[in-house]
């Protein structure tokens, strides 16, 4: 079980880094929300996903989604 948890944590860390890099590169406004954000601000809460609220223009959205898919997201 610990191996699965470590793997999940590593995958979430990599995904978070890639998301932040991509959103920043695309000059999107974003905020980390959900369990992961709560854990960073206070008491740890296990999270098996990453939740963002993102603000992009209608023009920016297709390119952002294409880049995320190219970087392994679905």
C-alpha positions in Angstrom: 0.0 0.0 0.0 2.8 2.5 0.8 4.2 2.0 -2.6 0.9 2.9 -4.2 0.7 6.0 -2.1 4.3 7.1 -2.9 3.6 6.6 -6.6 0.4 8.6 -6.4 2.2 11.4 -4.6 5.0 11.4 -7.2 2.5 11.5 -10.1 0.5 14.3 -8.5 3.7 16.3 -7.9 4.8 15.9 -11.6 1.3 16.7 -12.8 1.1 19.8 -10.6 4.5 21.0 -11.9 3.5 20.5 -15.6 0.1 22.2 -15.1 1.7 25.3 -13.4 4.3 25.5 -16.1 1.8 25.2 -18.9 -0.7 27.6 -17.4 2.0 30.2 -16.6 3.5 29.9 -20.1 0.0 30.5 -21.6 -0.5 33.5 -19.2 -3.7 31.9 -17.8 -4.9 33.1 -14.4 -5.4 30.1 -12.1 -5.8 29.1 -8.5 -5.2 25.7 -6.9 -8.3 24.6 -5.1 -9.6 21.5 -3.4 -7.9 19.0 -1.0 -4.4 19.7 -2.2 -4.8 23.5 -1.7 -6.4 22.9 1.8 -3.4 20.7 2.7 -1.0 23.4 1.8 -2.9 26.0 3.8 -3.6 24.0 6.9 -4.3 20.5 8.1 -3.2 17.8 5.6 -6.0 16.2 3.6 -5.3 13.3 1.3 -6.0 14.2 -2.3 -5.8 11.9 -5.3 -6.4 14.6 -7.8 -5.5 18.2 -8.6 -8.2 20.9 -8.9 -7.6 24.3 -10.4 -9.9 27.1 -11.3 -8.7 28.6 -14.5 -9.5 31.9 -16.3 -8.6 32.0 -20.0 -10.2 33.8 -23.0 -12.2 31.8 -25.5 -9.3 32.4 -27.9 -6.7 30.9 -25.5 -8.7 27.8 -24.6 -8.1 25.6 -27.6 -4.3 26.1 -27.6 -4.2 25.5 -23.8 -6.1 22.2 -24.1 -4.0 21.1 -27.1 -0.8 21.7 -25.1 -2.1 19.9 -22.0 -3.1 16.8 -24.2 0.4 16.9 -25.8 1.9 16.9 -22.3 0.0 13.8 -21.3 -3.3 15.1 -19.9 -6.7 13.8 -21.0 
